């Protein structure tokens, strides 16, 4: 992050495989003048427990985020695909994160410091960081 100087930044976990359109994140961020995150909805509570859960307000602003919840309050989770606005990158640079390798910490911090909006996609997404999810992706494609 220290090398990012002038622009907004796409931050995408390298183990994401997805079909949603990144232009939708750009449109949302530009419309709201705020950072945005690609979100998914699932009825699989065990999947939510492995990732995170998010609550949105009526305008799709993220108002709650929790990593690896024991009791999920929502079926919506972040896919670790973010468009970060320049002003938020400056806030992130100044924050001391516990685990700089955990993308979830970024949204957990940022939604309390800035407005962050969620783009809820119904397109395919898979975290291929586990063999189980990699097999699901193979079946899909």
N, C-alpha and C positions, 0 to 999 in steps of 0.2 A: 504493500500500500504506500510505502514512503516514496516510491518512484512515480506514483500517479500525481500529476500536477494540475492539469487544466481541464480535464474532461470528465464526463460521467463514465461509469465503468460497469460492464457486465461482469458479474461474478457467478460462475456456474461450476458446480461440483463436477469433477471429471468422471465420476461414476454414474452420471445421469444419462439416460437414453430417453429422448422425448420427441414428440411430433408437434407440439404446440408452436405457434408462430411467435418468435421473439419480437416481431414488430408490434404485437399487442402490448407487450411490456413497455416498449418505447412510447406508444400512443398514450397509455395510461399515465406514465411518468410525466410526459409532456403536458397532458391535460391537467393533472393535479399539481404540477411543479413539485413533485415529490418522488422519492424512491419507491420502487415497486418490487413485488415478489410473485413468482408464479406459484399458484396453489392448486392442490387437487383435493377432491372429496372422495372418501371411501367409507364403506360400511364394515370394513375389516378392522376391528378394534385392536387386534394384535399388531397390525401394521402401524397404526397410530402410536401405539406404545413404543415401538422401535424408533419412531421418528420424532414427531412433535404434534402439537395441536394449536390451532389458531382460532380466535374469535374475531369476527368482523362487525363493524357497525353497518348501518343501512347504506352507507356510501362506499362500502368495501375497504374502509380504513382498518388496519390491524389495530385492535385494542387490547389483545391478550395473546401471549405466546408462551408456551412451556415446552421444553425439550423433554422427550421420553417420559410422558405423563403416566403415572400408575393408573389413574382414573380419568380417561379422556373426557373433556367437556364438549368436544366438538368432533365432527367427522372431517374437518378441513385441516390439511397440513401443508407445510412449505416444502417445495421440491429442491431447495438449495439452488435456485436460479433467480438471481436478483439483478435489477438495474439500479445502481446506486448513483444518486445525484452528487455532483461535486461538493455541495455544501455538507452533505452527510458523510462523504469520504473524509472531510476535514475533522468531523466529530469522531469518526472511527479511528483515525490516526492518533488522536489524543487519548483514547480510552485504553486502559490496561486490561486486556482480555486474559482470562484464566488459561484458555486453550485456543491458540491462534489457528489451529487446524479444524476447529469446529465451527462450520458456517452458521449453525443455529445461534451461536452466541452473538453474531452480528445483528440479526433481526431481533433477538431478545433484548439487546441493548438499544438498538436504533428506534424501535417503535415507541420507546419511552422518551426519547430525546427529540424525535421528529415525527412528522406524519409519514407513514409508510402504507401504501395501498396494495391490496391483493388482487391479482388477476387469476380468477378461478377458471381453469381450463378443463374441458371434458376430453381433450385429446390424450393419446397414449403417453404415459410416463412410467419409467421404471428405474429404480436404483439398482444397477447391476454390480454393486459392491459385495453381494452375497451370491453363493451358488444357486440358492433357491430362486432369487429374483432374476438371475441371469438365465435360468431355465425358462422362466415365464416370458422373458424377452425373446428367447429363441423360438418358443411356441408362437408368439405373436407374429414374428417376422417370417 
